[in-house]
Amino acid sequence: MLSDRLAAGVRSIRPFVPANNFELSKRFYADIGFEVVPLGESMAEMRLGQHSFLLQDYFVQQWAENFVMHMMVDDVEAWWVHIASLDLPGRYGVPRPRVPRLESWGLKVAYVFDPSGVLWHIAELPNRGKEMPG
């Protein structure tokens, strides 16, 4: 099948995430643990291990406030301890992150907002070893 052959050559799929204040957003993501790789004056690759997204110095409020990043992790509680230790509201003026809870759709999720209003779901499948529900 053609799509299988094409899919085998895909190296990554990365969203472009908006930044209202590009420098502030880069610092925010670096504090969380992302490696900041500059890609010119108005874009940076934000790397976390083998995963990444593109942070851009571009902002439309309605878009940013409706943008959600979903990150599946093995241990949401460990991520929560890390996130809670950063005092993101005090340092970046963002809404207080929300403690992980089991959602009706089957994942345990912590919620974090970036300085531009982008919402992050940091999620774990409670019964590890299973794939994320379709």
N, C-alpha and C positions, 0 to 999 in steps of 0.2 A: 504494500500500500504506500502511496506517495507520501502521505502525512507522517507515517512512521519513519521514513527515510529522512524527511525534512526535520522532524523532531529530534532525531539523533544528532543533528548538527547544531542545535540550539545551545549556546553557551550560558545565557542568562536571560531573565526577564526582570527588568527593574523599573519600578515606577519613578516618575518625577514628582518629588515632594516639594510643595511651595514653602517659601520662607519670607515672612514679612520683614524681618531683620536678619539678614544672611549671616552676619558675624555672630550674633546672639544664638541663632539656631545651630551653627557649627559648634559653638562651645557647649550648648545643651547636649547635643548628641555625643560629643567627645566625653562629657562627664558621665553619660550613661554607659559608655564603653565602646562606642564606635570609633574606628580609625578614620580620620578625615584625610581624604586624598584630593587635593585641589585639581580641578579640571578647567583652568582658566579663572577669570575674575568673577564669574557669575554662576559657577556650578562646582559641586564637589561630590565625589563618590563617598558615601558613608558605608564603611565595611565593618562587618561583624563576622569574623571567621570567613567562611566561604560565601556568605550572603551580603548583599549590598542593595542600596537604593541611591538615587541621584537627588541631591538637595540642590534646588535652584533658587537663585535670587530673583524670584518672580512671585507675585502675590495677588490673588483675588480673594477677598474675604469670604464670600459665599462658597467658593470652591474649597478653601482651606478648612472652613468650619464643617464641611460635609465630607472631608477626606478621612479615610480610616486605613490604618496599616494594621495588619494582623500577623503576629509573630508567634508561631507555635514553639514551645520550649518543653524540655523534659521535666523541669522543676520550677513551677511558677512561684512557689514559696521562696526559693532562693533568689529569684528575680525580685520578688517583693521586698525582701530584706535589703537588697542592694538599692532599689529605687527609693524606699522609705528613708534610707540613710543619707540621701543626697539633698534633702530639703529643697526640692525643686520649686515649690511655691515661693519660698523665701528668696531663693537665688534668681529665679526667672519670672516670677509673677504669674505662673500658670495655676490652673485649678489644682486642688489637692488630688493626688492620685488616689484611686479607689482600691481598697483592699481586695484581694482575690476572693471570688465567690463562684459557686457552681451555678451556671446559667441553665435555663430550661432547655436550651439547645444542646446540652451535653458537655460543655467545656467549662473548666474552672478558669476564670478570666480576671486579670487585674487591668485597670484602665489608667492610662497616662496621657496627658495632653502636652503637646509641645508648645513653644512660645507663639506659634502662628495659629494655634487652635486645632492642629491635626491630632486626631484621637488614635492612640495605639491600644490595641487589644494584645496583651501578653497572656497567652493561653496555653493550657495544658489539658490533655485528655486524661481525665481522672484514672481511668484503667489503662495504665501504660502498657505498651506492647500492641495496642490496637491502633488502627489508622483513624485519622480524623473522619467524622461522619461526613457523608457526601452532601 
